[in-house]
Amino acid sequence: MGLYLLTIIVLKDTINASSITLKFLYKVVSITLVSWLPLHVIKVVMNELDPSEQQKIMSGYKKDDEDKEENYHTL
């Protein structure tokens, strides 16, 4: 989105900025979300179902830290 806005500023002689309305922005955001959101959801679900080795190691590391903190507080 930032690149899009920068393009409008840089190419102000080429792009008719007055044609950009809230309805137009709504359509752009909607199309972007419709194309991006399903892929992002699939990626998140796949990472939850089949995490990488690094994620598995780090999640075990975090659990060990939590266990150590609990044991420390009970002493």
C-alpha positions in Angstrom: 0.0 0.0 0.0 2.9 2.3 0.8 4.4 1.6 -2.6 1.1 2.4 -4.2 0.9 5.8 -2.4 4.5 6.6 -3.3 3.7 5.9 -6.9 0.8 8.3 -6.8 3.0 11.0 -5.4 5.9 10.4 -7.8 3.8 10.0 -10.9 1.2 12.7 -10.1 1.3 14.0 -13.6 0.5 10.5 -15.0 -2.1 9.3 -12.4 -5.3 11.2 -11.9 -5.5 11.3 -8.1 -9.0 12.8 -8.2 -10.4 9.5 -9.4 -9.3 7.8 -6.2 -12.4 7.7 -4.0 -13.3 5.8 -0.9 -15.2 3.4 -3.0 -12.1 2.8 -5.2 -9.9 2.3 -2.0 -12.6 -0.1 -0.7 -12.4 -2.2 -3.8 -8.6 -2.2 -3.8 -8.4 -3.3 -0.2 -11.2 -5.9 -0.8 -9.4 -7.5 -3.8 -6.1 -7.5 -1.9 -7.7 -9.2 1.1 -9.5 -11.8 -1.0 -6.3 -12.8 -2.8 -4.0 -12.6 0.2 -6.1 -13.9 3.2 -6.7 -17.5 2.1 -3.0 -18.0 1.4 -2.1 -16.5 4.7 -4.6 -18.7 6.6 -3.3 -21.8 4.8 0.3 -20.9 5.8 -0.7 -20.4 9.4 -2.6 -23.6 9.6 0.2 -25.6 7.9 2.7 -24.1 10.3 0.5 -25.2 13.2 0.0 -28.7 11.8 3.5 -29.3 10.7 6.0 -26.9 12.3 9.6 -26.7 11.2 12.3 -28.3 13.2 13.4 -24.8 14.5 9.8 -24.1 15.7 9.7 -27.5 17.4 12.9 -26.9 19.2 12.0 -23.3 20.2 8.6 -24.4 21.5 10.3 -27.0 23.7 12.8 -24.4 24.9 9.9 -22.0 25.9 8.2 -24.8 27.8 11.4 -25.7 29.7 11.8 -22.0 30.7 8.2 -21.9 32.0 8.8 -25.1 34.0 12.0 -23.7 35.5 10.2 -20.5 36.5 7.3 -22.4 38.2 9.8 -24.6 40.1 11.8 -21.4 41.1 8.6 -19.8 42.5 7.6 -22.9 44.5 10.9 -23.1 46.4 
